[in-house]
């Protein structure tokens, strides 16, 4: 059973192909501003590499946010189009959950921080237990200092490019906690989480797939 995962929400995105929970191929796009140009091309290259057609994919997954507003729309629109045209199920995986899942074996609590620009971060807090993660604090967009003040006192691991960018703020607020200097790569985790949810029947039709922007768009409507 093949899964195709798309991440255009982060600055470390691309497409990944998995056979069940095993990632067999991956193509990353180094320039996030070119996601719209490269996405379909990368999917075609990946499928050709494994002698597959798009109809061989049984389930499609996408990072559902938070993240780049334009990127989220590109990725989710593509997955919805594939699901609708092929009659396949889709799975929307929260970006920060996937990032926490990447470090699930490193700490019992993981706090992913992703740069949200405007001197803000997207932050979340997750508990990792028996190879699974669950939300301890809903994802939010705020200044690093405000978000750090709201965390419970229990120790946690900080990851993501936002943690690296604001490492001094993390060290000042949480001097006893660990910080791993890491990027926002989640393609492998998208595939793994999609597989586990598929086996539990936690899938959606194309019309049910949505994104979570967390904060309002930067775009100002014209008058």
N, C-alpha and C positions, 0 to 999 in steps of 0.2 A: 504494500500500500504506500503510495507516494503522497507527500505533502509539499506544498510550495509556500514559503514564508517570505513576506515583503516587509522591510523596514525602511521607510522614508521619513520617519519621525525624528530620528537622531542624525548626528553628523558622522555616524559610523555605519551607515545603512547599506542596503543592497538587497540581494535575493539569495535564498538558500533552498536547496532541495534535500528532502529527507525520505529515507525508506523506513517507515515506521518511526521510531525515535532516533534513528541514526542519520546524522547529516552526511550526505554523500557528495555534495557539491555546494559551492558558495562563490558568489561574485560580489565584491564590495565596490561601491562607487566612491572614489576619493573626493569628489567635488559634489557636495550635497545640492548645490544650485543646479546641477545637471540631472537630478533624479528623473525629471519628466522626459528628458532626452534619452537616457540610458536604460530606463526600467524595462521596457518591452524588449529592447535589444539584448539585455543581459538575460532575461528569461529565455529568449530563443536560443542563445548560446548555451545556456545551462541544459536545456532540454536536448539540444542536438548532441551535446557531449555524452549524454547517457542514452541516446537513441530513443527518446520519448517524444510523444506529442502532448499538447496541453490537455487533451482529453484523457490522458493517463493519470492525471492528478486527481486524487480522490477528495482532497480537502485543501482549502486555501486559508492562510492566516496572515494577519497584518498587525503591526504595532498600532495600537489605538490611541496613543497619547498618554501623557502630554508630550509635546514636542513642537517641531516646526509646523505652523499652521498650513502653509502651502504643501509641505511634505505629507502631512497627515491626509490632506484631501486627495493628493495623488495616489498614495498607497491604498487608501480605503476604497476610492473609486475604482481602482484597478481590480482589487479583490472582489468587489461587488459585481463588477462586469463579468469576471470569470465565473463566479458562482451562478449568476443569473443565466448566462448563455449556455453553460454546461450542466446546469441543474445540480451543482455540487454544494455542499455545506461550507460555511465559512466560520472563522473564529477570530474574534477581536481580542488581542492580548495587551493589557496595559503595559506601557513602556517601562515604568519604574518597577513593576512586578517582575518583568523579565530580567531587568538589571539586578534586582535582588536575588532572583533565582540563580543567576550566574555565580553568585558568591555564597550560595546556600550551605556549602560544606565548610565555610571559613569562619562563620560566626552565627550564634543563635539569633542575633538581631542584626539586620542590615538596613542601613539608611542611605538609599541612593539619592544623589544630588546631581541634577543635570542643569547646565547653564540655560537660563531662560531669557538672557539679555535684559536690558533695562536695570542692571544690577540686581537681578532677581534669580532665584533658582526654582526649579521644580523639585520638590522634596517629598519623600514618603518614608514610612517606617514599616518594616516587615519582620515577622517572626519566622525563623527557619527551623523546621522540625521534621525529622524522618524524610528528608529529601523534598519536602513541600514548603511552600511559603504562604503565609496568610497576612492580611492587612492588619497592622496595629494602629496606624494613623493614616487617614485618607490623604491622597496626593494633594498637594497645594502649591501655589505659586506665591512667593513672598521674598522679602530680603533674607539673605542668609542668617543675619543676626536674629530676626524675628522668628524664623523657623527653628533655629537652634534653641531659642529660649523656650519654645513650646514642647520640646522633647521630654519624655519621662527620664528619670535619673538612671535607669538601668543602662549598663554599657552597651554600645553598639558599634558596628563597623561602617565607616563612611566610604562610599565608592562613587565613581562617576566623574565626569569632567568638571562638574560644579564643585565637588569636594576638593578636587585638585586646585581649581581656580581660587577658592576661598579657604585654602588650607589654614591660613593664619587665623581666620575667624573660628574655624572648627577647633583648632588647638587652644585658642583662648577660652572658648565656651566649654569644651569637653577635653581637658588636658589628659585624662586617663584613657580616652577612647582611641581606637586604631583608625587610621586612614590609609587606604590603599590608592596610590596614584594610578588611576585607570581611565580608559576611554569608555564610550557608551555602547560598545558592541553587544548586540543581543540576538543576532540572527540564529545562532545555534539554539539559544534558549527559546526563541519563538517556536522553532520546530518541535522541541521537546515538550513544551507546554501545550502546543496544539495537539500533539499526539495523545497526551494524557487526557486532555479534555474530550477529544474525539472518542476515545475508548469509553469514557463515562457518559457519552451522549450529550455533552455540553456544547452543542453546535448551534448555528443560527442560519436562517435563510438570508439571502442577499439584502432584502428590505429591512431586516432587523439589525444589521451591522451598523454601528455608530462609532464616532470618535469622541474622545474626552479632551477638550481643549484646556480645561482647568481654569483658564483665565480668558477674558474677552480678547478678540483679535486686535492686533496693532493697527489694522486698516481702519481708516476713518471714512464712513459713508459719504458719498458726494451728495450735495444738496441741489 
